[in-house]
Amino acid sequence: GLEQSVLRQIFLSAEKNPELGQPDFSDKENETIQITDGLVNSIMSSESITHKVKPFLSKLRLPLYKMLLEDTQLIDVESHPARKLIDSIAEVRLEKGQLPAEYLDLLDSGVDRVVKHFDGNLDVFSELAEELDNKLTRRDNLYKRNVSRVVEVCEGNEKRQSAKKLIAMEIDKHFWSGKLIPKMLLELLEGGWIELMQFALLRKGEESEHWKMVVSTFDSLVRL
């Protein structure tokens, strides 16, 4: 109810005067208080939003109230600056259980700026939303690059393992179990021929002329 309203408590603590008593609210103001508190409470109850950013969302009650007092329908428009700011804040994620310092500093100063300077001009919402989006985009791109590197390393390791198995099979074709490898061929293999085979296989592929030439040359050396 209204007596439990966080926004109403904000007003009362700021405006209470022993001589004048508690301020009266018009029907429209009461309705807007309910809408604002309902909106913020609904967002903050979402389990998908980290608890670390919820205090910043709560601090936006007053500027949201001022905005909704003019038009309660505006917040339903996805492209509305206030809606975009709320969405941007909701997208912030923790790293190792903590809010990254760059987000903490920006939210701390940015939300205070919105609270203090919103006078009907929606630019204060837009500016902070844009700053947050830029940081989110940079971190998202960094994350994607890091994931891409990990995938490349894993794929590279898999390819190298596959290449080693294929090379071992190719060499084993010529030497059955227990047969000694001639010293000349052993020195050739240990001296870089295996690396040459691996290079040909990884860089050029199993169907390439380069790989076939390396295998053919090895076949010829074995028959000497």
C-alpha positions in Angstrom: 0.0 0.0 0.0 1.0 3.7 0.0 2.2 3.5 3.6 4.8 0.9 2.4 5.8 3.0 -0.6 9.6 3.6 -0.8 9.0 6.6 -3.0 6.5 8.1 -0.5 9.1 7.6 2.3 11.6 9.5 0.2 9.1 12.4 -0.2 8.2 12.4 3.5 11.8 12.4 4.8 12.7 15.2 2.4 9.6 17.4 3.0 8.4 16.7 6.5 8.1 19.8 8.5 6.9 19.8 12.2 5.0 23.0 11.7 3.3 22.0 8.4 2.8 18.3 9.0 3.2 15.7 6.2 2.7 16.9 2.7 -0.6 16.1 0.9 -0.6 14.3 -2.4 -3.1 14.7 -5.2 -4.8 11.7 -6.7 -2.6 11.9 -9.7 0.5 12.1 -7.6 -0.6 9.1 -5.5 -1.3 7.1 -8.7 2.0 8.0 -10.1 3.8 7.1 -6.9 2.1 3.6 -7.1 3.0 3.2 -10.8 6.6 4.2 -10.1 7.1 2.0 -7.1 5.4 -0.9 -8.9 7.6 -0.5 -11.9 10.9 -0.3 -10.0 9.8 -3.1 -7.6 8.9 -5.3 -10.5 12.2 -4.8 -12.2 14.2 -5.3 -8.9 12.3 -8.6 -8.2 13.7 -10.1 -11.4 16.2 -12.9 -10.6 18.1 -12.2 -13.8 19.3 -8.9 -12.5 22.3 -9.0 -10.2 21.7 -7.7 -6.7 24.7 -5.4 -7.1 22.9 -3.0 -9.5 19.5 -3.0 -7.8 20.4 -0.1 -5.4 21.1 2.0 -8.5 17.7 1.1 -10.0 16.0 2.0 -6.7 17.7 5.4 -6.8 16.0 6.2 -10.1 12.5 6.2 -8.4 12.5 10.0 -8.1 13.4 11.0 -11.7 11.1 8.2 -13.0 8.3 9.6 -10.8 8.8 13.1 -12.2 8.8 11.7 -15.8 5.7 9.5 -15.3 3.9 12.4 -13.7 3.9 14.0 -17.2 2.9 10.9 -19.1 2.6 7.4 -17.5 2.5 5.8 -21.0 6.0 6.8 -22.0 7.8 4.0 -20.1 5.9 1.4 -22.2 7.8 2.5 -25.3 10.9 0.4 -25.7 12.9 3.2 -27.3 12.1 5.6 -24.5 15.4 6.8 -22.9 14.4 5.9 -19.4 13.4 2.4 -20.5 16.7 2.0 -22.4 18.6 3.1 -19.3 16.8 0.6 -17.1 17.5 -2.2 -19.7 21.2 -1.2 -19.9 21.6 -1.3 -16.1 19.8 -4.7 -16.0 22.4 -6.1 -18.5 25.4 -5.4 -16.2 26.8 -8.7 -15.0 29.2 -9.5 -12.1 32.7 -10.8 -12.6 34.0 -13.1 -10.0 31.1 -12.1 -7.7 31.9 -8.4 -7.9 30.6 -5.5 -10.0 33.5 -4.4 -12.2 35.0 -1.1 -11.1 34.3 0.6 -14.4 30.6 -0.1 -14.1 30.5 0.8 -10.4 32.1 4.2 -10.9 29.9 4.9 -13.9 26.6 3.9 -12.2 27.6 5.7 -9.0 28.2 9.0 -10.7 25.8 8.6 -13.6 22.7 7.7 -11.5 23.5 10.6 -9.2 23.6 12.9 -12.2 20.2 11.7 -13.4 18.7 12.1 -9.9 20.1 15.6 -9.4 19.7 17.1 -12.9 16.6 15.6 -14.4 14.2 18.4 -15.0 12.1 17.0 -17.8 14.9 16.8 -20.3 15.4 13.1 -21.2 19.0 13.6 -22.3 20.3 12.7 -18.9 18.7 9.2 -19.3 20.0 8.9 -22.9 23.6 10.0 -22.0 24.0 7.4 -19.2 22.3 4.7 -21.3 24.8 5.4 -24.1 27.8 5.4 -21.8 26.7 2.0 -20.3 25.9 0.5 -23.7 29.4 1.5 -25.0 31.0 -0.2 -22.0 28.8 -3.3 -22.4 29.6 -3.5 -26.1 33.4 -3.3 -25.5 33.3 -5.9 -22.8 31.0 -8.1 -24.9 33.5 -7.8 -27.8 36.4 -8.6 -25.5 34.6 -11.7 -24.2 33.8 -12.9 -27.7 37.5 -12.4 -28.7 38.6 -14.4 -25.6 36.2 -17.2 -26.4 37.3 -17.2 -30.0 40.9 -17.6 -28.9 40.1 -20.4 -26.6 38.1 -22.2 -29.4 41.0 -21.6 -31.8 43.5 -23.1 -29.3 41.2 -26.1 -28.7 40.7 -26.6 -32.4 44.4 -26.3 -33.0 45.2 -28.8 -30.4 42.7 -31.2 -31.8 44.1 -30.8 -35.3 47.6 -31.3 -34.0 46.6 -34.5 -32.2 44.8 -35.8 -35.4 47.8 -34.9 -37.5 50.2 -36.8 -35.1 47.9 -39.9 -35.3 47.8 -39.8 -39.1 51.6 -39.3 -39.3 52.2 -42.2 -36.9 49.9 -44.4 -39.0 51.7 -43.4 -42.2 55.1 -44.3 -40.6 53.7 -47.5 -39.1 52.7 -48.7 -42.6 56.3 -49.4 -43.3 57.5 -50.8 -40.0 55.6 -53.7 -38.4 55.9 -54.4 -34.7 59.4 -55.5 -33.6 61.1 -54.4 -36.8 64.0 -52.0 -36.3 63.9 -48.7 -38.1 67.1 -48.2 -40.1 69.4 -45.7 -38.5 69.3 -43.3 -41.5 65.5 -43.2 -41.4 65.4 -42.7 -37.7 67.8 -39.8 -37.9 65.7 -38.4 -40.8 62.5 -38.6 -38.8 64.1 -37.2 -35.6 65.9 -34.5 -37.6 62.8 -32.8 -38.8 61.0 -35.0 -41.2 58.1 -35.5 -38.8 57.8 -31.8 -38.3 57.8 -31.4 -42.1 55.0 -34.0 -42.4 53.0 -32.2 -39.6 53.5 -28.8 -41.3 52.3 -30.2 -44.7 49.3 -31.8 -43.1 48.2 -28.9 -40.9 48.9 -26.1 -43.4 48.0 -27.8 -46.7 45.7 -30.6 -45.7 45.5 -34.4 -46.3 44.3 -34.0 -49.9 47.0 -31.5 -50.8 49.8 -32.2 -53.3 52.3 -31.0 -50.7 51.2 -33.7 -48.2 51.1 -36.4 -51.0 54.6 -35.4 -52.1 56.0 -35.6 -48.5 54.5 -39.1 -48.1 55.6 -40.2 -51.5 59.2 -39.1 -50.8 59.2 -41.0 -47.4 57.9 -44.1 -49.2 60.8 -43.8 -51.7 63.4 -43.4 -48.8 62.0 -46.5 -47.0 62.4 -48.6 -50.2 66.1 -47.7 -50.6 
